[in-house]
Every structure is written in structure tokens, then in C-alpha cells.
Amino acid sequence: MNIFARLIEESSWLTTIRSIMQLSGAIVDLLDAQGSSVCLSLEDGWDITAQVIILSCYYIVLIKCIV
């Protein structure tokens, strides 16, 4: 494994990205499939909250364009 890949693995960055993707998927399900409202406030801070919201909106737009 090269140094860059090892450093990425050790930083837990991929775990964080996976968590953001899973949460965004759950929000998309609530908003689009179930027609629910969502209020989002994450303890990890404003940066991750914004990332999840933007990614969720992107998924919804992408789904609507495909369908």
C-alpha cells in the first residue's frame, strides 16, 4: 500500500465519508419517499451539517432528473 493510501486509512476519513453518505441517504428517504419534514442539527458541527444537507439535496435533484 502506498503512503497516501495508508495515511487516508489511518485518518478515519473514509469512515466519516461513509457516515455522511448514509445519513444523506436516510434524509433523502424521509424527504422524497416518505414525504416527511426533516430538521437537522448535528453535534459534529456546522461543516458536516452543511455537507449532509447539500448532498441530500443533490440526491433528490438527481433522482427527480432520472425519473
C-alpha positions as CSV (number, residue, x, y, z in Angstrom):
1,M,0.0,0.0,0.0
2,N,1.4,3.4,-0.9
3,I,1.9,6.1,1.8
4,F,-1.0,8.2,0.6
5,A,-3.5,5.3,0.9
6,R,-2.1,4.3,4.3
7,L,-2.5,7.9,5.6
8,I,-6.1,8.1,4.3
9,E,-6.9,4.8,6.0
10,E,-5.3,5.9,9.3
11,S,-7.1,9.3,9.3
12,S,-10.6,7.7,9.5
13,W,-11.6,10.0,6.7
14,L,-13.3,7.2,4.8
15,T,-15.4,6.3,7.9
16,T,-16.5,10.0,8.1
17,I,-17.4,10.0,4.4
18,R,-19.4,6.7,4.8
19,S,-21.3,8.2,7.7
20,I,-22.2,11.3,5.7
21,M,-23.4,9.3,2.8
22,Q,-25.5,7.0,5.0
23,L,-27.1,10.0,6.7
24,S,-27.8,11.7,3.4
25,G,-29.4,8.6,2.1
26,A,-31.7,8.4,5.2
27,I,-32.7,12.1,4.8
28,V,-33.5,11.6,1.1
29,D,-35.7,8.6,2.0
30,L,-37.5,10.7,4.6
31,L,-38.0,13.8,2.3
32,D,-38.6,12.1,-1.0
33,A,-40.0,8.7,-0.4
34,Q,-42.0,9.3,2.8
35,G,-42.8,13.0,2.3
36,S,-41.7,13.9,5.8
37,S,-40.1,17.1,7.1
38,V,-36.6,17.0,8.5
39,C,-34.9,19.2,11.0
40,L,-31.1,18.6,11.0
41,S,-28.7,19.6,13.7
42,L,-25.5,17.5,14.1
43,E,-23.2,17.6,17.1
44,D,-20.1,17.3,14.8
45,G,-20.6,21.0,13.8
46,W,-21.8,23.2,11.1
47,D,-19.4,21.9,8.4
48,I,-20.8,18.3,8.5
49,T,-24.4,19.6,8.8
50,A,-23.9,21.6,5.6
51,Q,-22.3,18.7,3.8
52,V,-25.2,16.4,4.6
53,I,-27.8,18.9,3.6
54,I,-26.1,19.7,0.2
55,L,-25.5,16.0,-0.5
56,S,-29.2,15.2,0.3
57,C,-30.4,18.0,-2.0
58,Y,-28.1,16.8,-4.8
59,Y,-29.5,13.2,-4.4
60,I,-33.1,14.5,-4.6
61,V,-32.4,16.5,-7.7
62,L,-30.6,13.6,-9.3
63,I,-33.4,11.2,-8.5
64,K,-36.0,13.6,-10.0
65,C,-34.0,14.1,-13.2
66,I,-33.6,10.4,-13.7
67,V,-37.3,9.6,-13.1
